[in-house]
Amino acid sequence: MAHHRAPLIAHHKDGSECPPSHKHTTSGKPLHSDCSGRHHFESVCTCGTWKLSGGVKTYVNDERKRHLATHRAAEPAEGPAVRCGLLRLDAG
């Protein structure tokens, strides 16, 4: 089963992406001369059914994690424990 991803991306006020190379202070002030500052954050899941945009990074990131957890819960488990469960020996 495919693993879904939902990257968290910062955007400038004009809608352009604010790349990770644009460093900011802890208060959010841009340190890069070409950066107008982060305006909002957006996350879009590869499942195609979920998208969220907001001005607070922690809110968008928490909701992103919550959504991705729904995909993990729906995926079948893998590994030796599951394989052992599939192997059934009938003694009769």
C-alpha positions as CSV (number, residue, x, y, z in Angstrom):
1,M,0.0,0.0,0.0
2,A,1.3,3.5,-0.8
3,H,2.4,5.7,2.0
4,H,0.7,9.1,1.9
5,R,2.6,12.3,2.5
6,A,1.4,15.8,3.3
7,P,4.4,18.2,3.4
8,L,4.0,21.4,5.4
9,I,4.9,24.4,3.2
10,A,5.2,28.1,4.2
11,H,3.9,30.8,1.7
12,H,4.6,34.5,1.3
13,K,1.6,36.9,1.3
14,D,1.6,36.9,-2.6
15,G,1.1,33.1,-2.5
16,S,4.6,32.2,-3.6
17,E,6.4,29.4,-1.6
18,C,8.7,30.5,1.2
19,P,11.7,28.1,0.8
20,P,13.5,26.6,3.7
21,S,16.5,28.7,2.8
22,H,14.6,31.8,4.0
23,K,15.5,31.8,7.6
24,H,13.5,33.6,10.2
25,T,13.9,34.8,13.8
26,T,11.9,33.0,16.5
27,S,9.4,35.9,16.3
28,G,8.9,35.2,12.6
29,K,10.9,38.2,11.2
30,P,12.6,37.2,7.9
31,L,16.4,37.2,7.9
32,H,16.7,36.7,4.1
33,S,16.7,39.9,2.1
34,D,14.4,38.6,-0.6
35,C,11.8,37.3,1.9
36,S,8.7,39.3,2.6
37,G,7.9,37.0,5.6
38,R,5.7,33.9,6.0
39,H,2.1,34.7,5.6
40,H,0.4,31.3,5.9
41,F,1.2,27.5,5.9
42,E,-0.4,24.9,3.7
43,S,-0.4,21.1,3.7
44,V,-1.9,18.9,0.9
45,C,-2.1,15.2,1.2
46,T,-1.1,12.9,-1.6
47,C,-4.4,11.0,-1.1
48,G,-6.1,13.9,-2.9
49,T,-8.9,14.4,-0.4
50,W,-7.3,16.6,2.3
51,K,-5.9,20.1,2.2
52,L,-5.5,22.7,5.0
53,S,-4.2,26.2,5.0
54,G,-3.8,28.5,8.0
55,G,-1.8,31.3,9.6
56,V,-0.6,29.2,12.6
57,K,2.1,26.7,11.8
58,T,1.5,24.5,14.8
59,Y,-2.2,24.2,14.1
60,V,-1.7,23.2,10.4
61,N,1.1,20.8,11.4
62,D,-1.0,19.1,14.2
63,E,-3.9,18.7,11.8
64,R,-1.6,17.3,9.2
65,K,-0.3,14.7,11.6
66,R,-3.8,13.8,12.7
67,H,-4.8,13.3,9.0
68,L,-1.8,11.2,8.2
69,A,-2.5,9.0,11.3
70,T,-5.9,8.1,9.7
71,H,-4.0,6.6,6.8
72,R,-1.7,4.6,9.0
73,A,-4.7,3.2,10.9
74,A,-6.3,2.1,7.7
75,E,-3.2,0.4,6.3
76,P,-2.7,-3.3,7.0
77,A,0.0,-4.1,9.5
78,E,3.2,-5.6,8.2
79,G,6.1,-7.6,9.7
80,P,6.8,-10.9,11.4
81,A,3.9,-10.7,13.9
82,V,1.4,-10.5,11.0
83,R,3.1,-13.3,9.1
84,C,3.0,-15.5,12.2
85,G,-0.7,-14.8,12.5
86,L,-1.2,-15.9,8.9
87,L,0.6,-19.2,9.5
88,R,-1.9,-21.5,11.1
89,L,-1.0,-25.1,12.0
90,D,-4.0,-27.3,12.4
91,A,-3.1,-30.3,14.7
92,G,-5.9,-32.5,13.7
